[in-house]
Amino acid sequence: MPKTAPSRPHRPHAATPCSILVAGPHITSTRRGSEGYLKHPYISIYTGRCCKSRCTFCLWPQTVGGHRYRTRSVGHVIEEIAGAQKAFPQVKEFFFDDDTFTDDLPRAEAIARELGKLGITWSCNAKANVPRESLKVLRDGGLRLLLVGYESGNQQILHNIKKGMRVEVAEQFTKDCHELGITIHGTFIAGLPGETRETLRETARWAAKINPHTIQVSLAAPYPGTFLYIQAVTNGWLDAEHAELVDEHGIQIAPLHYPHLSHAEIFESVETFYKSFYFRPGKIGSIVSEMVRSPEMMKRRLREGVEFFEFLRERKKIAA
């Protein structure tokens, strides 16, 4: 088993295809056609840095920002958004790109109340533990969507990665969001420590059960500088042959393996997960209904469908 970090050749970053316009000191960009779960065009903005959670896989808090959520004042945030609203009247949504905007709930609620006065539609990153009463305040202040990192539906895996989350809490949170009309884009990770064939199936079933509006399924990525990377090297879960995180086309590969679970099984589980979630009659029906109600959504979903099947074809080439 390797005890030293496998070397990685340098690869230049690929240019992003979306249109980007730098908008201000804290506004990162205005974008059109970049994120399928957001309204386009949207503005991405930071109101704070870092994340209180201790997830073992997460790169930024462990390598750049730390775990103390450092924030701007409510007034400062509202002043900038009000200015952006005037400068970019075409923008349909603001996205708060803080790692976990809901880490400071009293502040998040205070911002929401002010955003409500401006008539702003907004979304943010959140942990799946926001109480129902707080969700009501955020919704009444214009919240449309939460991007939520569920990661796994298996409680032991959540413990293994120090997620600080109970499955039943996440279920109640999701139920509350559904009842309050708050859309969820849920993210999951395949191949985390403790993963087995059964836990992969369990998480896919759980995702279908809680039923976020849309999902993203990623492969566990042991970035250097994270605790997951140290674990992977120490335990022999990462070897030099599979040390890359993406292939030459930017498609994620499965760098981790376990004695009971191979690279290939983890990699193939992503496609199985996506199909089991999206190819359900109820989910297909809701997508079609959404498309029928909105010509814009019709175009977006058709484009995304083409991209999805292209994504599956590229993954099949890797697996071959």
Secondary structure as the mmCIF struct_conf table of DSSP 4:
data_model
#
loop_
_struct_conf.conf_type_id
_struct_conf.id
_struct_conf.beg_label_comp_id
_struct_conf.beg_label_asym_id
_struct_conf.beg_label_seq_id
_struct_conf.end_label_comp_id
_struct_conf.end_label_asym_id
_struct_conf.end_label_seq_id
BEND BEND1 THR A 4 THR A 4
HELX_LH_PP_P HELX_LH_PP_P1 ALA A 5 SER A 7
HELX_LH_PP_P HELX_LH_PP_P2 PRO A 12 THR A 16
BEND BEND2 CYS A 18 CYS A 18
STRN STRN1 SER A 19 LEU A 21
BEND BEND3 GLY A 24 HIS A 26
STRN STRN2 ILE A 27 ARG A 32
BEND BEND4 GLY A 33 SER A 34
TURN_TY1_P TURN_TY1_P1 GLY A 36 TYR A 37
BEND BEND5 LEU A 38 LEU A 38
BEND BEND6 HIS A 40 PRO A 41
STRN STRN3 TYR A 42 ILE A 45
BEND BEND7 THR A 47 THR A 47
STRN STRN4 GLY A 48 ARG A 49
BEND BEND8 LYS A 52 LYS A 52
TURN_TY1_P TURN_TY1_P2 THR A 56 PHE A 57
HELX_RH_AL_P HELX_RH_AL_P1 LEU A 59 TRP A 60
HELX_RH_PI_P HELX_RH_PI_P1 PRO A 61 GLY A 65
BEND BEND9 HIS A 67 ARG A 68
STRN STRN5 ARG A 70 THR A 71
HELX_RH_AL_P HELX_RH_AL_P2 VAL A 74 ALA A 87
TURN_TY1_P TURN_TY1_P3 PRO A 89 GLN A 90
STRN STRN6 GLU A 93 PHE A 96
BEND BEND10 ASP A 98 ASP A 98
TURN_TY1_P TURN_TY1_P4 ASP A 99 THR A 100
HELX_RH_3T_P HELX_RH_3T_P1 PHE A 101 ASP A 103
BEND BEND11 ASP A 104 ASP A 104
HELX_RH_AL_P HELX_RH_AL_P3 LEU A 105 LEU A 118
TURN_TY1_P TURN_TY1_P5 GLY A 119 GLY A 119
STRN STRN7 TRP A 122 ALA A 126
TURN_TY1_P TURN_TY1_P6 ALA A 128 ASN A 129
HELX_RH_AL_P HELX_RH_AL_P4 ARG A 132 ASP A 140
TURN_TY1_P TURN_TY1_P7 GLY A 141 GLY A 142
STRN STRN8 LEU A 143 GLU A 151
BEND BEND12 GLY A 153 GLY A 153
HELX_RH_AL_P HELX_RH_AL_P5 GLN A 155 ASN A 160
TURN_TY1_P TURN_TY1_P8 ILE A 161 LYS A 162
HELX_RH_AL_P HELX_RH_AL_P6 VAL A 167 LEU A 180
TURN_TY1_P TURN_TY1_P9 GLY A 181 GLY A 181
STRN STRN9 THR A 183 ALA A 190
BEND BEND13 GLY A 191 GLY A 191
TURN_TY1_P TURN_TY1_P10 PRO A 193 GLY A 194
HELX_RH_AL_P HELX_RH_AL_P7 ARG A 197 ILE A 210
BEND BEND14 HIS A 213 HIS A 213
STRN STRN10 THR A 214 LEU A 219
TURN_TY1_P TURN_TY1_P11 PRO A 224 GLY A 225
BEND BEND15 THR A 226 THR A 226
HELX_RH_AL_P HELX_RH_AL_P8 PHE A 227 ASN A 235
TURN_TY1_P TURN_TY1_P12 GLY A 236 GLY A 236
STRN STRN11 LEU A 238 LEU A 238
HELX_RH_3T_P HELX_RH_3T_P2 ALA A 240 HIS A 242
BEND BEND16 LEU A 245 LEU A 245
STRN STRN12 VAL A 246 VAL A 246
TURN_TY1_P TURN_TY1_P13 GLU A 248 HIS A 249
BEND BEND17 GLY A 250 GLY A 250
STRN STRN13 GLN A 252 GLN A 252
STRN STRN14 LEU A 256 LEU A 256
STRN STRN15 TYR A 258 TYR A 258
TURN_TY1_P TURN_TY1_P14 PRO A 259 HIS A 260
STRN STRN16 LEU A 261 LEU A 261
HELX_RH_AL_P HELX_RH_AL_P9 HIS A 263 TYR A 278
TURN_TY1_P TURN_TY1_P15 PHE A 279 PHE A 279
BEND BEND18 ARG A 280 ARG A 280
HELX_RH_AL_P HELX_RH_AL_P10 PRO A 281 ARG A 293
HELX_RH_AL_P HELX_RH_AL_P11 PRO A 295 ALA A 319
#
